[in-house]
Amino acid sequence: MHIQTRNLSTDIKLPKNLFILPLKEVVVFPSMVVSVYVKNIDFIEQIKQKKVNNELIGLVAYKNPEVKIAFHTGTACKIIEIIMGHGPDAVVLVEGVARFEITKILQEAPYIEAEVAKIEPTLIKSEDGDGLALEIKRLLETISSLGRPLPEEVIINLNNLNDYDQLCDLAGSYLSIPLKEKQYLLEMRDTLERMKEVVRQLSHEMRMLEVRSKIHSEVEKEMSKTEKEFVLRQELKAIQKELGEEGDPERAAEMKEIKHIEEEIIKAKMPAEVEKIAIEELKRLKRIYPISPEYNVTRNYIEWLYLMPWNKSSKTKIDIKKAKAILDEDHYGLKDIKERIVEYLAICQMQNKPGATIMCFVGPPGVGKSSLGHSIARSLGRKFIQMSLGGMHDEAEIRGHRRTYVGAMPGNIIQNIKRAGENNPVFMLDEIDKLGLGNFQGDPASALIEVLDPELNHSFHDHYLDVPFDLSNVLFITTANILDPIPPALLDRMEVIHLAGYTEEEKVQIAKKYLVPKQIKFNGLEKNPFTIEDNAISYIIRRYTREAGLRDLEREISKICRKVAKKMLENKGKTKVVAKKDIAELLGVEQFIEDVKAEKDAVGVATGLAWTQAGGEIIFVEATKMPGHNAVTLTGQLGEVMKESAKAALSYLRSNAKKYNLKDSVFEKIDIHIHVPEGATPKDGPSAGITIGTALVSLFTGVAVKRDVAMTGEVTLTGHVLPIGGLKEKVLAAKRSGIKTIIIPSENKKDLKDIEAHLVKGIKFIFAKTLDDVVKNALHKSK
């Protein structure tokens, strides 16, 4: 709101009725020019009409904006200008001309109109009035000189302003007082009493400003005194030095600190160019007054320089035999993964430095990505740093802030290296796939390229340090759940190592060797340990968890430990062994159905295999038909790619109807509905193509699909089956669900070599080139 003041004549006549514009937290006085923001379209239309007719409007303040109750006294105003905004809003420039009182509300919607009466002055001229007027002018001039300046045109016209009420209005618009007190000043009828109230308020404001001015002067005086004392103290030190007298304690402490910093710089064994910068900064520090804020900024920077581990590193050499033993000790299974890590460490041993590639462990949650990093650090005898990148949006979190910013700090990379105290730790960058996208604060993914690229990280440049730091000795490892969100330029710097889910047999062994002992210790049961039978662990895995990793299994084991501890404390006896029959009592109702092979075969229902971030899953594709108009409905939160696969499968079936002994008329006057259950879970991808095609063939031929046969593969319009990814995860899902036969694209036959023999044992694989091959093996024999 912009406010000016003008002189007005006192013979303003008000109309009987006025359009009322209510205001929030503003009291308008006559002689004020005010800009008001209006966003009510009905109000704007009325204001436009009043402007055209050169009519006045009334401005009244709200008592309470929340319940929209207004005061009954306001100011009549002349409309000077209307400035329309981009939307249904406007800024209205008005000039206050006279006070009024609302005598009757005529209407409240769509706009407010009221009957009003002008408030006339009760005193034109008197000695008391003249005296009060002079006092008001004096107070206004005094306050203006104390830091609340009046507009220039007001100061010029102040001495010529003789109208008592206009003088009160001017003071009212100028005073910094609460809204209710301003409204009281606007409502006062007795001119003499109103002038006395103005004098009282102005006197109070003048006293407040005088106190503030006094405090400000004392602070400035104290600052000047401090600076003067510092200069005198420096001169005194020089005199004492000439006389050979002992210096003061403050100077001694200052010199001791400078000497300590100098020693630390030498001890740090920095690179020559960095040491040169540190010494220059130290010389600058000596010239800065200790009371200056710049002193602490410079000292902190020098501390960061000499505390960095420029020449400190772990002296442990890489021993691949020891590394292999530790990996086997810490992790069950993961044979190929551990073999690849040992190969990587062998290259590091040959080169006597970290390899030229960065390992990126990719897999579902809970499969041991982070714990592999711990094991690598333990096998190398190095410090381990783990830094989460999830949700990081600011480049400064990687590179740091420049020292020109208040409270600037190095980035997390440099901070963690300093915390480790050596320049060759194992540094795990966790959740790299959840790194935030770049914005006005910079792109953290681009900053990470300099960190991870071996061609660049030998001279990593942090904005705060502003000197290169060698990260080439750091063994960087990254982890991710999926690869899609990782920018290609960043992914190119890493070697991806996929970690699939665990089989049931592996989970049983991991639970026995690691999870149960860990939870017994965590829950304070070391003195009263117990065991869980193998078949009980298998039962928990099948009926209480459905995951690729181990986190849910560990939670269920922890729950058993708590139940056992509670039972023991309630004097109900100690538990030595937890059998399968005890699980239901300890963990409650089963959460999952064990497998699907016991279900009956059905027409139009096929079993597929899908890949998710949590590992592999089995899905059911259901198809049904009904009388209609050749419409196709797809439900179950299917993505665009999956919808296209369904349309391709249907088109193939229609174009090859004779092959399946179907007449063309069978597709006429019917609607087809394809549904994938668990509709709350989004699904997408092309690998469900042959599953949808099989369900449709079954639907139209009336031949049931074998429910113990699962399938995965993309189908084309010509019926060819294309290869898919995530085969190991899908095989694990099938094994968990009791599937005995899996149909996969023939081109995926080579991928079975990468899957451990015990995982595929007991499963029959059928390799399909076309949808006909799938149908022949998935459907029951028909006449």
Backbone hydrogen bonds, N-H to C=O, Kabsch-Sander energy under -0.5 kcal/mol:
donor,donor_aa,acceptor,acceptor_aa,energy
4,Q,33,V,-0.9
6,R,31,S,-1.6
18,L,114,A,-2.7
19,F,56,L,-0.5
20,I,112,I,-2.5
21,L,58,G,-3.6
23,L,60,V,-2.5
25,E,23,L,-0.5
28,V,26,V,-0.5
31,S,96,G,-2.2
32,M,29,F,-1.6
33,V,4,Q,-1.2
34,V,32,M,-0.6
34,V,94,V,-2.7
35,S,2,H,-0.6
36,V,34,V,-0.5
36,V,92,V,-3.0
38,V,90,A,-3.2
41,I,39,K,-0.6
44,I,40,N,-2.4
45,E,41,I,-2.1
46,Q,42,D,-1.9
47,I,43,F,-2.6
48,K,44,I,-2.4
49,Q,45,E,-2.0
50,K,46,Q,-2.6
51,K,47,I,-2.1
52,V,48,K,-2.1
53,N,49,Q,-2.1
54,N,51,K,-0.8
55,E,50,K,-2.9
57,I,77,C,-2.3
58,G,19,F,-3.3
59,L,75,T,-2.4
60,V,21,L,-1.5
60,V,58,G,-0.5
62,Y,23,L,-2.6
63,K,69,I,-3.4
64,N,69,I,-1.4
67,V,64,N,-0.5
68,K,64,N,-1.1
69,I,64,N,-1.3
70,A,68,K,-0.5
71,F,61,A,-2.6
74,G,100,F,-1.8
75,T,59,L,-2.2
76,A,98,A,-3.2
77,C,57,I,-3.4
78,K,95,E,-2.7
79,I,55,E,-0.5
80,I,78,K,-0.6
80,I,93,L,-3.0
81,E,93,L,-1.6
83,I,91,V,-3.0
84,M,82,I,-0.6
85,G,89,D,-2.7
89,D,87,G,-2.1
90,A,38,V,-2.7
91,V,83,I,-2.9
92,V,36,V,-3.2
92,V,90,A,-0.5
93,L,81,E,-3.0
93,L,91,V,-0.5
94,V,34,V,-3.1
94,V,92,V,-0.6
95,E,78,K,-2.3
96,G,32,M,-3.0
97,V,76,A,-3.3
98,A,76,A,-1.3
100,F,74,G,-2.3
101,E,117,A,-2.6
102,I,72,H,-3.3
103,T,115,E,-2.8
104,K,115,E,-1.6
106,L,104,K,-0.6
106,L,113,E,-2.1
107,Q,113,E,-1.9
112,I,20,I,-0.6
113,E,107,Q,-2.1
114,A,18,L,-2.4
115,E,104,K,-3.5
116,V,16,K,-2.5
117,A,101,E,-2.1
119,I,99,R,-2.1
120,E,118,K,-0.7
130,D,126,S,-2.4
131,G,127,E,-2.4
132,L,128,D,-2.4
133,A,129,G,-2.4
134,L,130,D,-2.3
135,E,131,G,-2.0
136,I,132,L,-2.5
137,K,133,A,-2.3
138,R,134,L,-2.4
139,L,135,E,-2.6
140,L,136,I,-2.4
141,E,137,K,-2.3
142,T,138,R,-2.4
143,I,139,L,-2.8
144,S,140,L,-2.0
145,S,141,E,-1.5
146,L,142,T,-1.0
146,L,143,I,-0.6
147,G,144,S,-0.9
148,R,143,I,-1.7
154,V,151,P,-0.7
155,I,151,P,-1.9
156,I,152,E,-1.9
157,N,153,E,-1.8
158,L,154,V,-1.2
159,N,155,I,-0.5
161,L,157,N,-0.5
161,L,158,L,-1.2
162,N,160,N,-0.9
167,L,163,D,-2.1
168,C,164,Y,-2.1
169,D,165,D,-2.6
170,L,166,Q,-2.4
171,A,167,L,-2.2
172,G,168,C,-2.8
173,S,169,D,-2.2
174,Y,170,L,-1.1
175,L,171,A,-2.0
177,I,175,L,-1.0
182,K,178,P,-1.9
183,Q,179,L,-2.7
184,Y,180,K,-2.0
185,L,181,E,-1.8
186,L,182,K,-1.9
187,E,183,Q,-2.1
188,M,184,Y,-1.3
191,T,189,R,-0.5
194,R,190,D,-2.3
195,M,191,T,-2.2
196,K,192,L,-2.0
197,E,193,E,-2.2
198,V,194,R,-2.0
199,V,195,M,-2.3
200,R,196,K,-2.3
201,Q,197,E,-2.4
202,L,198,V,-2.8
203,S,199,V,-2.4
204,H,200,R,-2.0
205,E,201,Q,-2.3
206,M,202,L,-2.4
207,R,203,S,-2.2
208,M,204,H,-2.1
209,L,205,E,-2.2
210,E,206,M,-2.2
211,V,207,R,-2.2
212,R,208,M,-2.2
213,S,209,L,-2.5
214,K,210,E,-2.2
215,I,211,V,-2.4
216,H,212,R,-2.5
217,S,213,S,-2.2
218,E,214,K,-2.4
219,V,215,I,-2.4
220,E,216,H,-2.4
221,K,217,S,-2.5
222,E,218,E,-2.5
223,M,219,V,-2.5
224,S,220,E,-2.6
225,K,221,K,-2.4
226,T,222,E,-2.5
227,E,223,M,-2.5
228,K,224,S,-2.4
229,E,225,K,-2.6
230,F,226,T,-2.2
231,V,227,E,-2.2
232,L,228,K,-2.6
233,R,229,E,-2.6
234,Q,230,F,-2.3
235,E,231,V,-2.2
236,L,232,L,-2.6
237,K,233,R,-2.3
238,A,234,Q,-1.9
239,I,235,E,-2.2
240,Q,236,L,-2.9
241,K,237,K,-2.4
242,E,238,A,-2.1
243,L,239,I,-2.1
244,G,240,Q,-0.8
244,G,241,K,-0.6
245,E,240,Q,-2.6
252,A,248,D,-1.8
253,A,249,P,-2.5
254,E,250,E,-2.3
255,M,251,R,-2.7
256,K,252,A,-2.1
257,E,253,A,-2.2
258,I,254,E,-2.2
259,K,255,M,-2.3
260,H,256,K,-2.2
261,I,257,E,-2.3
262,E,258,I,-2.1
263,E,259,K,-2.2
264,E,260,H,-2.2
265,I,261,I,-2.2
266,I,262,E,-1.6
267,K,263,E,-2.4
268,A,264,E,-1.8
269,K,266,I,-0.9
270,M,265,I,-0.6
275,E,271,P,-2.7
276,K,272,A,-2.0
277,I,273,E,-1.5
278,A,274,V,-2.4
279,I,275,E,-2.4
280,E,276,K,-2.1
281,E,277,I,-2.3
282,L,278,A,-1.9
283,K,279,I,-2.2
284,R,280,E,-2.0
285,L,281,E,-2.1
286,K,282,L,-1.8
287,R,283,K,-0.8
287,R,284,R,-0.6
288,I,284,R,-0.6
288,I,285,L,-1.0
292,S,289,Y,-1.9
295,Y,292,S,-1.3
296,N,292,S,-0.7
297,V,293,P,-1.5
298,T,294,E,-2.4
299,R,295,Y,-2.5
300,N,296,N,-2.6
301,Y,297,V,-1.8
302,I,298,T,-2.3
303,E,299,R,-2.3
304,W,300,N,-2.2
305,L,301,Y,-1.9
306,Y,302,I,-2.3
307,L,303,E,-1.9
308,M,304,W,-0.9
310,W,308,M,-2.2
313,S,311,N,-0.5
323,A,319,D,-2.5
324,K,320,I,-2.5
325,A,321,K,-2.0
326,I,322,K,-2.4
327,L,323,A,-2.5
328,D,324,K,-2.3
329,E,325,A,-2.1
330,D,326,I,-2.5
331,H,327,L,-2.1
338,K,334,L,-2.8
339,E,335,K,-2.2
340,R,336,D,-2.2
341,I,337,I,-2.2
342,V,338,K,-2.4
343,E,339,E,-2.1
344,Y,340,R,-2.2
345,L,341,I,-2.5
346,A,342,V,-2.1
347,I,343,E,-1.9
348,C,344,Y,-2.0
349,Q,345,L,-2.3
350,M,346,A,-2.2
351,Q,347,I,-2.5
352,N,348,C,-1.4
353,K,348,C,-1.3
358,I,493,R,-1.0
359,M,357,T,-0.5
359,M,476,F,-0.7
360,C,495,E,-2.7
361,F,359,M,-0.5
361,F,478,T,-2.8
362,V,360,C,-0.6
362,V,497,I,-2.5
363,G,480,A,-1.9
367,V,364,P,-1.1
372,L,368,G,-1.4
373,G,369,K,-1.1
374,H,370,S,-1.5
375,S,371,S,-2.1
376,I,372,L,-2.4
377,A,373,G,-2.2
378,R,374,H,-2.3
379,S,375,S,-2.6
380,L,376,I,-1.6
381,G,377,A,-1.0
382,R,377,A,-2.3
385,I,426,V,-2.9
387,M,428,M,-2.9
389,L,430,D,-2.5
391,G,434,K,-2.9
392,M,389,L,-2.0
395,E,393,H,-0.5
395,E,441,Q,-1.4
397,E,394,D,-1.7
398,I,395,E,-1.8
399,R,395,E,-2.5
400,G,396,A,-2.2
401,H,409,M,-2.2
405,Y,402,R,-1.8
408,A,405,Y,-1.4
412,N,397,E,-3.1
413,I,398,I,-0.6
415,Q,411,G,-2.4
416,N,412,N,-2.3
417,I,413,I,-2.0
418,K,414,I,-2.5
419,R,415,Q,-2.2
420,A,416,N,-2.1
421,G,417,I,-1.5
422,E,417,I,-0.7
423,N,312,K,-3.1
426,V,383,K,-2.9
427,F,425,P,-0.7
427,F,475,L,-2.3
428,M,385,I,-3.6
428,M,426,V,-0.6
429,L,427,F,-0.6
429,L,477,I,-3.1
430,D,387,M,-2.4
430,D,428,M,-0.9
432,I,479,T,-2.6
434,K,431,E,-1.5
435,L,432,I,-1.1
436,G,392,M,-1.5
439,N,442,G,-1.4
442,G,439,N,-2.1
447,A,443,D,-1.5
448,L,444,P,-1.8
449,I,445,A,-0.9
450,E,446,S,-0.8
451,V,447,A,-0.9
452,L,448,L,-2.6
453,D,449,I,-2.4
456,L,453,D,-2.0
457,N,453,D,-2.8
459,S,456,L,-1.7
460,F,457,N,-1.0
460,F,469,F,-2.1
462,D,460,F,-0.7
462,D,467,V,-0.7
463,H,399,R,-2.2
464,Y,399,R,-0.7
466,D,462,D,-2.9
469,F,460,F,-2.5
471,L,457,N,-3.1
471,L,469,F,-0.7
474,V,471,L,-1.5
475,L,425,P,-2.2
476,F,474,V,-1.0
477,I,427,F,-2.5
478,T,359,M,-2.7
479,T,429,L,-1.8
480,A,361,F,-2.2
486,I,483,L,-1.6
490,L,487,P,-0.7
491,L,487,P,-2.6
492,D,488,P,-2.2
493,R,490,L,-1.2
494,M,491,L,-1.7
495,E,358,I,-3.4
496,V,494,M,-0.6
497,I,360,C,-3.0
498,H,496,V,-0.5
499,L,362,V,-3.5
500,A,498,H,-0.6
502,Y,548,A,-2.2
507,K,503,T,-2.3
508,V,504,E,-2.2
509,Q,505,E,-2.0
510,I,506,E,-2.6
511,A,507,K,-2.7
512,K,508,V,-2.2
513,K,509,Q,-2.5
514,Y,510,I,-2.8
515,L,510,I,-1.7
516,V,511,A,-3.0
518,K,514,Y,-2.0
519,Q,515,L,-2.6
520,I,516,V,-2.3
521,K,517,P,-2.0
522,F,518,K,-2.4
523,N,519,Q,-2.1
524,G,521,K,-1.4
525,L,520,I,-3.1
528,N,525,L,-0.9
531,T,576,K,-2.2
533,E,578,V,-2.2
537,I,533,E,-2.1
538,S,534,D,-2.5
539,Y,535,N,-1.7
540,I,536,A,-2.1
541,I,537,I,-2.5
542,R,538,S,-2.4
543,R,539,Y,-2.7
544,Y,540,I,-2.3
545,T,540,I,-0.7
545,T,541,I,-0.6
548,A,614,A,-1.2
550,L,366,G,-1.2
554,E,550,L,-2.5
555,R,551,R,-2.1
556,E,552,D,-2.2
557,I,553,L,-2.2
558,S,554,E,-2.4
559,K,555,R,-2.1
560,I,556,E,-1.9
561,C,557,I,-2.2
562,R,558,S,-2.1
563,K,559,K,-2.0
564,V,560,I,-2.6
565,A,561,C,-2.5
566,K,562,R,-2.4
567,K,563,K,-2.4
568,M,564,V,-2.1
569,L,565,A,-2.2
570,E,566,K,-1.6
571,N,568,M,-1.4
572,K,567,K,-2.3
576,K,574,K,-0.5
578,V,531,T,-2.8
579,A,577,V,-0.6
582,D,579,A,-1.2
583,I,579,A,-0.6
583,I,580,K,-1.1
584,A,580,K,-0.5
586,L,582,D,-1.8
587,L,583,I,-3.4
588,G,584,A,-1.7
591,Q,543,R,-2.2
592,F,543,R,-2.0
596,V,737,S,-1.7
597,K,737,S,-0.5
599,E,596,V,-1.5
602,A,705,V,-0.8
605,V,602,A,-0.8
606,A,621,V,-2.2
607,T,709,V,-0.6
608,G,606,A,-0.5
608,G,619,I,-3.4
609,L,711,M,-1.6
610,A,617,E,-3.3
612,T,615,G,-3.3
615,G,612,T,-1.9
617,E,610,A,-2.7
619,I,608,G,-2.3
621,V,606,A,-2.7
622,E,620,F,-0.6
622,E,675,H,-3.1
623,A,604,G,-2.5
624,T,673,H,-2.1
626,M,671,D,-1.9
628,G,669,K,-1.6
630,N,670,I,-1.2
633,T,672,I,-3.0
635,T,674,I,-2.3
639,G,683,K,-2.8
643,K,639,G,-2.1
644,E,640,E,-2.2
645,S,641,V,-1.9
646,A,642,M,-1.9
647,K,643,K,-2.0
648,A,644,E,-2.3
649,A,645,S,-2.3
650,L,646,A,-2.1
651,S,647,K,-2.4
652,Y,648,A,-2.2
653,L,649,A,-2.1
654,R,650,L,-2.4
655,S,651,S,-2.2
656,N,652,Y,-1.1
657,A,654,R,-1.0
660,Y,656,N,-0.8
660,Y,657,A,-1.0
661,N,658,K,-1.9
662,L,657,A,-2.5
666,V,663,K,-1.6
667,F,664,D,-1.4
668,E,665,S,-1.3
670,I,667,F,-0.7
671,D,626,M,-3.4
672,I,631,A,-2.8
673,H,624,T,-2.8
674,I,633,T,-3.1
675,H,622,E,-3.1
676,V,635,T,-1.4
681,T,678,E,-2.0
683,K,637,Q,-2.7
688,A,685,G,-0.5
689,G,686,P,-1.8
690,I,713,G,-2.1
692,I,688,A,-2.4
693,G,689,G,-2.4
694,T,690,I,-2.4
695,A,691,T,-2.1
696,L,692,I,-2.1
697,V,693,G,-2.3
698,S,694,T,-2.4
699,L,695,A,-2.0
700,F,696,L,-2.2
701,T,697,V,-2.3
702,G,698,S,-1.8
705,V,602,A,-2.3
706,K,778,A,-3.0
709,V,706,K,-1.3
710,A,708,D,-0.5
710,A,741,T,-2.6
711,M,607,T,-1.2
712,T,743,I,-1.9
713,G,687,S,-2.8
714,E,722,L,-1.6
716,T,720,H,-1.8
719,G,716,T,-1.6
721,V,769,K,-2.8
722,L,714,E,-3.2
722,L,720,H,-0.6
730,K,726,G,-1.8
731,V,727,L,-2.6
732,L,728,K,-2.4
733,A,729,E,-2.0
734,A,730,K,-2.3
735,K,731,V,-2.5
736,R,732,L,-2.5
737,S,733,A,-1.6
738,G,735,K,-1.2
739,I,734,A,-2.6
740,K,708,D,-1.3
741,T,708,D,-1.5
742,I,764,K,-2.8
743,I,710,A,-2.6
744,I,742,I,-0.6
744,I,766,I,-2.6
746,S,768,A,-2.2
748,N,745,P,-1.8
749,K,746,S,-1.5
751,D,748,N,-0.9
752,L,748,N,-0.5
752,L,749,K,-1.2
753,K,750,K,-1.2
754,D,751,D,-1.2
755,I,752,L,-1.3
759,L,756,E,-1.2
760,V,756,E,-1.0
761,K,757,A,-1.0
763,I,760,V,-1.9
764,K,740,K,-3.2
765,F,763,I,-0.5
766,I,742,I,-2.6
768,A,744,I,-2.6
768,A,766,I,-0.6
771,L,719,G,-2.3
774,V,770,T,-1.2
775,V,771,L,-2.7
776,K,772,D,-2.4
777,N,773,D,-1.2
778,A,774,V,-2.1
779,L,775,V,-2.2
780,H,704,A,-2.1
